[in-house]
C-alpha cells in the first residue's frame, strides 16, 4: 500500500463517516461494489477518473483535489510545467558561442531583439533562420 493511496483512502473513509454513510451506501451511489470501496479506503486499489468524479459528487468533495490526492505525480507535472521557462530570446542572446560561430553583430542582435518581440520565434534555430534570411536579403 502506498502512502499516497492511503491518504486518498483516508479522505474517503473520513468523509464517508462524517456523512454517516456505510461503505454499502457509498458503493451504491458510485455504482461500485462494497469490497471495491473497502479496497479504495485501505489504499489497495487505485481509482479511475470516473470513480474519482463519482466519489467526489457522492461525498461532496472537490473533484480536482480528490484527483490530485489519488494522482500526486500528475500535480507535480502540472506544477513543473507551469513554471516560467526562459524565453527563446533570453537563451539565444546569452549564448556567446552561437554569436561567435555565426559572427552575429550587435546591430544584428538589435534587429533580432525586435523580431523576438513579435513572439513567433520559438528556438535558436528560428533566430538563425531569420538572421540568415535578413543577411541574404541585404546581399541581393
NULOBA-722458 format. One record per atom (N, C-alpha, C, CB): y, x, z; residue in three letters. Coordinates in steps of 0.02 Angstrom, whole numbers, plus 50000, padded with zeros to 5 digits. Last residue first. Glycine has a CB too. Layout:
<nodes>
YXZALA...
</nodes>
This chain:
<nodes>
520445107247414UNK520485104647346UNK521145102647324UNK520045099047339UNK520575110847546UNK520445116047496UNK520585113647426UNK519715118447501UNK520695099047616UNK521285103447612UNK521195108947560UNK521435106447681UNK519405094047608UNK519955090147579UNK520565094547570UNK520125084147623UNK518695103547680UNK518565102847608UNK519125099047574UNK517895099247597UNK519235101247808UNK519295107847776UNK519205107347700UNK518795112747805UNK518815088147831UNK519525089647828UNK519635096347792UNK519825090047900UNK517425090247833UNK517715085547784UNK518465086947776UNK517605078147807UNK517305098847943UNK517135101247876UNK517405096747822UNK516375101847868UNK517715089748045UNK518065096048033UNK517925098647963UNK517865101248085UNK516725079948035UNK517425078148023UNK517825084448007UNK517735074548085UNK515615087848070UNK515635084448006UNK516355082647988UNK515195078048008UNK515955091548200UNK515895096748149UNK515905093648079UNK515245100748158UNK515915079048263UNK516545082748260UNK516525088148206UNK516695086048329UNK514535076048247UNK515045071748216UNK515715075448210UNK515135065248256UNK513975086248327UNK513825085948255UNK514345081748218UNK513115083048243UNK514375082248452UNK514645088348424UNK514555088448349UNK514325094548456UNK514575064048448UNK514215070348461UNK514595076248432UNK513515069948432UNK515275052548418UNK514805052248473UNK514465058848490UNK514285047248458UNK516765045048370UNK516375051248367UNK515935051548429UNK516835057448362UNK517575034248392UNK516985033248350UNK516525039348348UNK517205031548279UNK518795035448459UNK518195033248496UNK517565032348454UNK518335026948529UNK520035039648428UNK519795033648393UNK519145031048423UNK519705035148319UNK520165051448494UNK520505045648523UNK520275039148489UNK521255046348517UNK519575060648409UNK519215058548469UNK519515052248500UNK519205064148520UNK520615062948320UNK520015059448296UNK519625056648356UNK519565064148253UNK521415070448403UNK521655064048379UNK521085059748353UNK522185065048324UNK520625081648416UNK520775077748477UNK521045070848458UNK521295081548521UNK520645086548287UNK520025083548312UNK520135079548376UNK519495088948324UNK521945091648287UNK521765086248240UNK521135082648266UNK521645089048168UNK521785101648383UNK522275096348393UNK522115090348349UNK522995098948379UNK520865109848319UNK520675106548382UNK521155100748397UNK520675111648441UNK521635114548215UNK521065110148200UNK520835106448263UNK520485114248170UNK522525122348290UNK522785116748251UNK522225111848233UNK523125119348186UNK521665131948340UNK521995127448387UNK522265121348350UNK522565131148424UNK520185133048233UNK520855134948255UNK521125129948305UNK521335135648195UNK518545138048234UNK518985132248239UNK519655134448269UNK518665126548282UNK517385145348190UNK518075147848182UNK518585142148181UNK518135151948117UNK516115142148220UNK516415138448164UNK517145140348152UNK516375130948177UNK515875150748328UNK515415150648270UNK515745147548209UNK514775146748288UNK516935147348416UNK516885154048386UNK516445153948324UNK516605158948437UNK516655133948449UNK517315135848420UNK517275142548386UNK517855136048476UNK515385135448505UNK515475131448443UNK516135133348409UNK515465123848459UNK515745142848619UNK515265145548569UNK515335142048503UNK514545144948595UNK516515134448696UNK516835140148663UNK516385143048608UNK516995145648714UNK516585118948730UNK516055123248703UNK516365128948662UNK515565119248661UNK517545110148764UNK517375115248814UNK516865120348788UNK517105112048877UNK517585101048661UNK518165105448671UNK518025111048721UNK518765101448694UNK516325094548675UNK516485098448616UNK517045103448630UNK516685093848558UNK516425087948798UNK515885092748786UNK516055097348728UNK515215089148773UNK517525079648771UNK517545084548825UNK517015089948816UNK517445081048893UNK517005071848665UNK517575076248653UNK517625081648708UNK518235072148651UNK515995064548724UNK515815069348673UNK516385074348660UNK515635065848608UNK516285063748902UNK516395061248835UNK516175066548785UNK517135059248824UNK515045063649026UNK515595067148994UNK515675064348924UNK515475074848993UNK514655047349092UNK514475053649061UNK515095057049034UNK513965052549004UNK514655038149240UNK515015040049181UNK514795046949156UNK515765040049195UNK513185029349282UNK513635034949298UNK514005037049235UNK513245040849329UNK512275020349240UNK512965017949246UNK513455023549265UNK512995012449298UNK511045026549241UNK511355025149177UNK512075022949182UNK510965019749142UNK510825026849381UNK510895033149344UNK511235031949277UNK510205036449333UNK510695013349405UNK511235017049439UNK511355023549401UNK511065018449513UNK509555010649329UNK510185007349313UNK510775011049344UNK510175000249337UNK508595018449394UNK508765019749323UNK509425016649305UNK508215016949278UNK508575012449519UNK508765019549514UNK508955021249442UNK508195024149537UNK508084999949484UNK508765000549511UNK509015007749505UNK508784998349585UNK506805003549446UNK507255000349397UNK507975000949420UNK507064992949386UNK506255007849563UNK506385012849510UNK506845010049457UNK505725015349479UNK506044996249638UNK506595000749655UNK506745006049602UNK506445004149720UNK505504982249624UNK505534987349572UNK506104992349585UNK505634984149503UNK505624973649730UNK504954974549702UNK504934980349652UNK504734968149668UNK506994974549748UNK506554976249804UNK505844977649778UNK506534970449855UNK507434969949626UNK507524976949642UNK507114979249702UNK508264978349654UNK507054956249639UNK506784960349584UNK506844967749602UNK507164958849519UNK507854952549747UNK507124952249754UNK506794956549700UNK506874945049750UNK509114953849688UNK508934957849747UNK508184958149757UNK509274955149810UNK508994944049587UNK509114951149571UNK508914955649629UNK509844952249553UNK508814931949659UNK508304934349612UNK508384941749597UNK508334930249548UNK509064928749826UNK509384931249765UNK508864934449720UNK509964936249782UNK508144914649891UNK508344921649891UNK508684923449825UNK507744926249904UNK507474902549917UNK508194902949922UNK508454910149927UNK508434899049982UNK506144901349892UNK506334903749959UNK507094904449968UNK506004910349973UNK506064896749761UNK505714893049814UNK505954894949884UNK504964894349809UNK506804906749693UNK507024899649693UNK506704895849751UNK506824896349625UNK506044918049720UNK506754917849737UNK506994910649742UNK507174921749685UNK504814914349665UNK504874915549737UNK505604915149759UNK504574922349755UNK505164913749529UNK504924907749563UNK504984908449639UNK504194906249544UNK505514927149506UNK506004921849495UNK505804915449532UNK506084920449420UNK504294933449534UNK504894935149573UNK505414929549567UNK505194941849549UNK503494928049435UNK503354926249505UNK503954927749548UNK502734930049531UNK504104934149324UNK504054926849328UNK503944924549400UNK503484924249283UNK503884947549346UNK504574944949346UNK504584937349354UNK504944946949281UNK502474949049458UNK502784949149392UNK503494946549398UNK502374944749341UNK502184958949607UNK502334952649572UNK502614953749502UNK502814948649612UNK500804968249658UNK501484968749633UNK501634962449592UNK501584975249589UNK499844968249808UNK499934966249738UNK500674966849721UNK499684958949726UNK499924972249937UNK499334974249899UNK499354972149826UNK498714971349932UNK500864968150028UNK501024973849984UNK500444976249943UNK501284979450025UNK500694956950098UNK500404963050128UNK500534969150084UNK499654962050139UNK501274947550014UNK501574948750080UNK501314955150113UNK501444942750126UNK500364947949909UNK501064949849898UNK501384951749965UNK501454944249864UNK499224942949972UNK499214949749945UNK499924952349931UNK498794949949881UNK499664929950000UNK499474934450055UNK499474941750032UNK498794932550083UNK499784925249870UNK500384925549913UNK500254930349971UNK500584918549939UNK498424925649835UNK498914929849799UNK499554930649840UNK499074926749730UNK497834915949918UNK497664922949927UNK498164927749892UNK496964924349901UNK498454904349860UNK498614906449928UNK498424913749940UNK498244901849979UNK499024906049690UNK498504904749740UNK498744907249809UNK497844908249721UNK500464897649619UNK500024903449628UNK499504901749681UNK500434909849649UNK501664890149600UNK501084889249558UNK500634895549559UNK501304887649486UNK502654890249691UNK502704895349638UNK502114895149590UNK502764902349669UNK502304879949777UNK502974879949746UNK503034884949688UNK503494881749800UNK501024883749819UNK501104877649780UNK501774877649743UNK501054871449825UNK501354895149894UNK500914895749836UNK500994889649790UNK500184896449858UNK502084889349997UNK502424893949951UNK502014894449887UNK502524900849983UNK501054882050058UNK501644878550032UNK502024882949982UNK502114876450090UNK500194892550096UNK499954887350050UNK500544883550018UNK499494882350088UNK500904899350189UNK500764902750125UNK500544897650073UNK500224908150135UNK502094887550257UNK501464891050257UNK501384894750191UNK500864886150269UNK503764888350322UNK503294886650268UNK502654890550278UNK503604888250198UNK504974889850392UNK504404886450422UNK503914883850368UNK504654880550465UNK505924898150348UNK505944891450320UNK505374887050347UNK505904891750244UNK505544909550413UNK506194906650431UNK506234899450406UNK506774910750400UNK504354912050344UNK504314909850414UNK504974906750437UNK504144915850458UNK504874915950221UNK504414910250224UNK504384907550295UNK503704912250200UNK505594927250260UNK505954921350235UNK505504915050239UNK506194922450163UNK504534935750298UNK505064933950345UNK505424927650323UNK505574939850352UNK503784936750178UNK503484933950239UNK504024931650287UNK503034939250273UNK504754942750093UNK504444936350075UNK504164932950138UNK503884937350022UNK504994954650162UNK505544949950149UNK505274943050134UNK505984952450090UNK503724960650160UNK504044959050224UNK504604953850215UNK504324965350257UNK503544962750023UNK503114958050059UNK503414955850125UNK502444961150071UNK504534972550003UNK504554966249966UNK504154960950003UNK504284967149894UNK504004982250089UNK504674979450101UNK504754972850066UNK505224984450077UNK502784984750027UNK502774981750094UNK503464978950111UNK502554986850146UNK503194990549908UNK502854984049906UNK502844980749974UNK502144984849880UNK503745002349963UNK504154997649925UNK503834990749926UNK504254999949854UNK502655008950017UNK503205007050061UNK503635001650029UNK503645013250078UNK501075003249954UNK501675007349951UNK502215004549997UNK501935007749879UNK499415004350000UNK500005000050000UNK500625004550000UNK500004995150062UNK
</nodes>
